[in-house]
Amino acid sequence: MPTQLTERHGQAAGTGALARLAVLAAGLLGGCAAVPPRDAALAQALQGLWCNSHDGGRSCWAWDEFDAEGRFHACGRTDDDPRPFSGSGRVSVNGQRMCYLVDAASGSFWLQPGQRYCTDIVAIDTATHRYRDIDTGAEFTLYRRAAAQRRCP
């Protein structure tokens, strides 16, 4: 199952988090909750730590982080492979499509360096974001978490 992606540390992270929340709140208050932001606003809304979960966010099997510099880091462990995985690279957002290009990855990561993966972001708010896998059409929900909650094997 694919995994997605960083909360910055320090004072700049707090400022960025407030800006992201303001963008999301403006969209919700403006009656646009059904349509996620696009382009730079979506890239900003995605920044932070996200939990991949099989139980509605109560536990996390993987962590995806997106940062303000257009980078991602993913890590975790799947139920069917005891080896932990990690991957990192660059993220781009065009419209509602988010793509990442892997720069570095463990042997157990589902993509290898040089490979690209894209999804369509179909919904996002302060607590969750839902994306659609372009190849399969399957939709997945990720859950926002504070940076300190990240637990990588």
Buried (B, 14 or more C-beta within 10 A) or exposed (E): EBBBBBBBEEEEBEEBBEBBEEBBEEBEEEEEEEEBBBEEBBBBBBBBBBBBBEEEBEEBBBBBBBBBEBBBBBBBBBEEEEEBBBBBBBBEBEEBBBBBBBEEBEEBBBBEEEBEBBBBBBBBBBEBBBBBBEEEEEEBBBBBBEBEEBEBE
